[in-house]
Amino acid sequence: MRHIVLGATASVLVLPLSLVGNMATLAWSSGLSLIAVAWILAFTIARLATGPGNSVHVSSSNIVYVGSEVLPSIGVFAFAYVCHHNSFLVFHSLDVPSLGVWRSTARMSLVVAFFASLCLGLVGYFTFRGDTYANILNNYASIDEWANVTRVGYALTMILTYPMEVFVVRHCVGSLLGLYIDTESPEQKPSLSSYSHVIITGLIFASSVGIAVLVTDLGIVLELTGGISATIIGFIMPGLLRITIWLGEDRNVGTSFVGEIVPSFLLAAFGIFALFATTIASVAKML
């Protein structure tokens, strides 16, 4: 039954949105996603105040500031902040694609994401202590009606976020395979043919649904995805790219080795450590 529901929901709701060719048309989905996130925060805060209800696991253990799950948690937390891969595409989809607008948008997004992550993490841990799952919604019982409504809200955020991720993957695959076709007008950007657009989207969609059908624990998916991809995209590549750019810059432009290279090196080094540490810890937990 679960397989049928997943397949039907994905085909009816996710696939049509994934076939959209212009990221700007998906702007409305961000608003709905924020509403769903706000509901999840409100639910978890309310359950902290009133009690966890019919929860699967509720621990009475003392608060532990650094526990055994700290390494896999780095991957989960990094996953929440990884947006580097679609930054350029989002920038060009802005009504006014200027650096000033981009800085304001990026900073506001980071502030909202930080407080939402901090609030959800603290509230979830204070509610369940040592028994907190990577996906805290798994701590609530399946018969908990309000928790099920919140799970629907979380599923909504995934449904509305997935098409934008597909847009990025499709763009990268098309670029690597040389499938983009130049337009006659210099003002129009190269685009995929309708055939390539549908085939690439279908393959990405089918692989994702296959994983969703086979994997039932979202927590381990977040840990592995964060530990492998988020650390590379969020920590390692930005640090190495900044070092590469600095090495090719004119030394008279005023850039400082200590101010530019040292932080970039530390960022990349932390990313390499987090990549191996979080992945090994997550795989060990699975075994």
Protein Blocks (a to p, Z undefined) as FASTA:
>chain_A
ZZmmmmmmmmmmmmmmmmpcbfklmmmmmmmmmmmmmmmmmmmmmmmmnogbjafbdcfb
dcdfbdfklmmmmmmmmmmmgcklmmmmmmmmpmblcfklmmmmmmmmmmmmmmmmmmmm
mmmmmmnmmmlcfblmlmpcfklmklmmmmmmmmmmmmmmmmmmmmmmmmmmmmmnopac
cdfblkbccdddfklmmmmmmmmmmmmmmmmmmpmblklmmmmmmmmmmmmmmmmmmmmm
mmmmmmmpcfknopafklmmmmmmmmmmmmmmmmmmmmmmmmmmmZZ
